[in-house]
Every structure is written in structure tokens, then in C-alpha cells.
């Protein structure tokens, strides 16, 4: 588990994809985060939970599978690209952000950016299937950065979006400060909302089946 508090910005050394595009090896330079990393340890790269498989000084190699390449921006990374890095939170550690699993739900896009002096307002477009999980004053992880949602699109809008505010520290210490209009970002919506929706779905199914449905099976 992660908290969405980025420990440092690393950089991509290489990304080697298999000929079928269903797997790959991503190597990142992680001067601080990779210093005491052990094989098998978890590392969030732009919000994607990955497992360290090779270690060479401060260079960390992680396996990437087809599901990750399809659901995230990982396959678009190029050598030299900056990436947000975070180690998993230790048991008993402080939860300074929110519960982040490193399981990206989909890719969003930066629609608007407004410089308001002391902070920036960002509007992020997201797949319509994820719009239901964005709630004003709720939590979201963008490229692994824990943020608070400040505004959301109406449910009936065909194009769903939400907004967040970035303070100077976030602008300086994460890759979000350099994002340009049209850039893609990894999105992880609040896991609590997803579990609540799933439980409600089964509760509705049980109600339709009636109290004797379980016994009949």
C-alpha cells in the first residue's frame, strides 16, 4: 500500500518491450528511493505498483505486464522521462495522503491549467466509466500523487472531468508541475468508493433473488 506522497522524481533509463507487446522491463534511476530497495520490494512508478526484479546501484528494474501497459501510461515512457516514485508505506507508518494501492484504473488527460499565483488549478478529463468515483472533497491519485478533488462534472455530462489544486511544493517536487495540456496521466480513484459500489451491486442482486435464493442453490 502507498499514501500518494511522492518521495522523489526519478528518471527512466530504458523500457524494453517484448515483440508481442505483452510484457517489458522498465529500468529507472532512483537515487534515494532505490538505495536500500530489495529484490521483490514494491515501488510505485507514476502511481503504478511494480515489483523490483533487478538492482544495479540506484537503478531499479521492474517487470511490466500487458495489463499494466494497456491500463497505464507506462508503455509511453521514454529514456530521460521524469517519473514520480514512492516506496510502500511500512506497517505503523504515517498515512499522510490517502489509501493508494498503486492499481491504476485508467488514463486521464489534462484539459485545463490555470496559474492562480500561489497555486495552480488543473482540470482532468477521465473515462466516463470512472466519473462516478470522483467526488468533491474526495481523494484521487494522479500519477501517484495524492490530491483532493475540488470540483466535478455533472453526472449527465457526456465528457466527465474533475479538478484539483496544486500547491507550490507539489508543483516543484512531482511531475505534475511540468504537465502540458493534452498530456496523459495515470488515475487511481478512491478504492473505498469502488468497494462500496461492488457491495451495493450484490446487495441489489440478493434483494431481487429474495430471502430463499441462497437455500435454493
BELRA-V68649 format. One record per backbone hydrogen bond with DSSP energy under -0.5 kcal/mol. NH is the residue of the N-H (numbers start at 1). CO is the residue of the C=O. E is the energy in kcal/mol with one decimal. If there is no record, write none. Layout:
# BELRA-V68649
nh=(NH | NH)
co=(CO | CO)
e=(E | E)
This chain:
# BELRA-V68649
nh=(2 | 6 | 7 | 8 | 10 | 10 | 11 | 12 | 13 | 14 | 16 | 17 | 18 | 21 | 24 | 25 | 26 | 27 | 28 | 29 | 30 | 30 | 34 | 35 | 37 | 40 | 41 | 43 | 44 | 45 | 45 | 46 | 46 | 48 | 49 | 49 | 50 | 50 | 52 | 53 | 54 | 56 | 59 | 60 | 61 | 62 | 63 | 64 | 66 | 69 | 70 | 71 | 72 | 76 | 77 | 80 | 81 | 83 | 85 | 86 | 88 | 89 | 93 | 96 | 98 | 100 | 100 | 104 | 105 | 106 | 108 | 109 | 110 | 111 | 111 | 112 | 114 | 116 | 116 | 118 | 120 | 121 | 122 | 122 | 123 | 124 | 124 | 125 | 125 | 126 | 130 | 131 | 131 | 133 | 134 | 135 | 137 | 138 | 140 | 141 | 142 | 142 | 143 | 143 | 145 | 146 | 146 | 147 | 149 | 150 | 151 | 153 | 157 | 160 | 160 | 162 | 163 | 164 | 165 | 166 | 167 | 168 | 171 | 172 | 173 | 174 | 177 | 178 | 179 | 182 | 183 | 185 | 187 | 188 | 190 | 193 | 194 | 195 | 196 | 197 | 198 | 199 | 200 | 201 | 202 | 203 | 204 | 205 | 206 | 207 | 208 | 209 | 210 | 213 | 216 | 217)
co=(100 | 4 | 85 | 85 | 8 | 83 | 29 | 81 | 27 | 27 | 25 | 15 | 23 | 18 | 64 | 16 | 62 | 14 | 60 | 11 | 28 | 58 | 30 | 32 | 34 | 52 | 38 | 50 | 86 | 43 | 48 | 44 | 84 | 45 | 47 | 102 | 43 | 48 | 41 | 61 | 61 | 59 | 56 | 28 | 54 | 26 | 51 | 24 | 22 | 65 | 66 | 67 | 68 | 73 | 74 | 12 | 78 | 10 | 8 | 44 | 42 | 1 | 90 | 94 | 3 | 2 | 98 | 102 | 187 | 187 | 185 | 125 | 183 | 109 | 123 | 123 | 121 | 114 | 119 | 116 | 166 | 114 | 120 | 164 | 112 | 122 | 162 | 109 | 123 | 160 | 127 | 127 | 128 | 130 | 131 | 133 | 149 | 135 | 147 | 188 | 140 | 145 | 141 | 186 | 142 | 4 | 144 | 140 | 138 | 163 | 163 | 161 | 154 | 126 | 158 | 124 | 151 | 122 | 148 | 120 | 165 | 118 | 167 | 168 | 169 | 170 | 174 | 175 | 176 | 110 | 180 | 108 | 106 | 141 | 139 | 190 | 190 | 191 | 192 | 193 | 194 | 195 | 196 | 197 | 198 | 199 | 200 | 201 | 202 | 203 | 204 | 205 | 206 | 210 | 212 | 213)
e=(-3.6 | -0.8 | -2.5 | -1.2 | -0.7 | -2.6 | -1.5 | -2.3 | -3.1 | -1.5 | -2.4 | -0.6 | -2.6 | -2.1 | -1.8 | -2.4 | -2.7 | -2.7 | -2.7 | -3.4 | -0.7 | -3.2 | -1.8 | -1.1 | -0.7 | -3.0 | -2.2 | -2.8 | -2.8 | -0.6 | -2.4 | -0.6 | -3.1 | -1.4 | -0.6 | -2.7 | -2.4 | -0.5 | -2.8 | -3.3 | -1.6 | -2.5 | -1.9 | -2.8 | -2.9 | -3.0 | -0.9 | -2.7 | -1.6 | -2.0 | -2.1 | -2.1 | -1.7 | -1.9 | -1.8 | -3.2 | -2.3 | -2.0 | -2.4 | -1.4 | -0.8 | -2.6 | -2.7 | -1.2 | -1.7 | -2.3 | -0.6 | -0.8 | -2.6 | -1.3 | -3.0 | -1.9 | -2.2 | -0.6 | -2.9 | -1.4 | -2.5 | -0.7 | -2.6 | -1.5 | -2.0 | -2.6 | -0.5 | -2.6 | -2.2 | -0.5 | -3.1 | -3.0 | -0.5 | -1.9 | -2.1 | -0.7 | -0.7 | -1.7 | -1.4 | -0.6 | -3.2 | -2.7 | -2.0 | -2.2 | -0.5 | -2.1 | -0.6 | -2.6 | -1.8 | -2.9 | -0.6 | -2.8 | -2.6 | -3.0 | -1.0 | -2.1 | -1.7 | -0.5 | -0.7 | -1.8 | -2.7 | -2.1 | -0.6 | -2.7 | -0.5 | -0.7 | -2.1 | -2.2 | -2.6 | -1.2 | -1.1 | -1.3 | -1.0 | -2.9 | -2.3 | -2.0 | -2.5 | -2.1 | -0.6 | -0.6 | -1.3 | -2.2 | -2.2 | -2.2 | -2.0 | -2.6 | -2.3 | -1.9 | -1.8 | -2.3 | -2.3 | -1.7 | -2.7 | -1.9 | -1.8 | -1.9 | -1.7 | -1.5 | -2.0 | -1.2)
